[in-house]
């Protein structure tokens, strides 16, 4: 059997094939609007199933809706139970404005060492790396002590009710594994000569808050005979805009800022100065630190008014709230009550989209990740920092099942994460990251599943 290094060398020679696989996946427009029927993920799972079968690997599709398949493939080890699970998702978010894109969003056009397209980064890049890793293991007849599992789910972009959430509730055996790697971390931060990677160990929570403002409708020609709900809305918006969230520096990431050559010891009192210092070194790091130092409250949608000559009776404002791991619903209610104090005719409802969650930082998978990334990009000076992500992913479902799950994609340090534009215009992935990512996934499987 070839050595791990032999297989990593093979990846370089397979660049063209890796790029083609990524392009094929991006060219299947599995757009998830959040409203059924949508997603069409089965088109992707059909493609993957055929592709795996050509490689001599089996797979299975489990679906709550026939058009929204979830694909599961097991690379069998001597022990049936999976030690490692490769996670990803097949759906992509809609394209907001086609005209702003430099290339047709589902063309997977290559330019300047990058592949452009909706889903090129989120999450078809990681999926490509994981599929290629499995195929390369198989092509080399690698025998594993413990099984390796690949699961790519539907509906990640709208809550996972047809994907990992549904699998976790209805087919938990399909997710059986000790460890898992998923999107949502493993991004490089280079400051001067020092290279650090943020390992996704946890995620902020997300809530949707629906605030209703009630007035009294009347004819717009005599507005004083009613009460216009839009003024209450205006007051609330003003108060949200000036809301100063309580600062917090208790997450583990704050103990690691020395790795980014930030010498001040962060406290809730000096955290703004610390973030300003980070801003000069890495705007992206500063943005993350800002998100990890407070609850974030953002108005996102407004609805109201029924006729241009009627004083509106109700307005509805939807806000997105991101909480830190220890910020409970009670905490959020207290904040909202303060923000909305003095606004007339107001009430609100909280809808939990994702509860904050995390895995430990000190595990065999974290060790394997360090080794894999170092081998893949040929650097032995990488520092690792545990980071809670400001977004959320399917990892919350697997963490709930007791599976240690990290956000880790094996990105290349030369591939600037600012260019990835996940969910944005001109989303893309650097080909260098597809290569290093594939190497990382091979090395992880090799180490964690015990290649013989
Ligand atoms: Zn994603």
Boltz pocket constraint, residues with backbone or C-beta under 6 A from the ligand:
constraints:
  - pocket:
      binder: B
      contacts: [[A, 89], [A, 122], [A, 123], [A, 156], [A, 183], [A, 393]]
      max_distance: 6.0
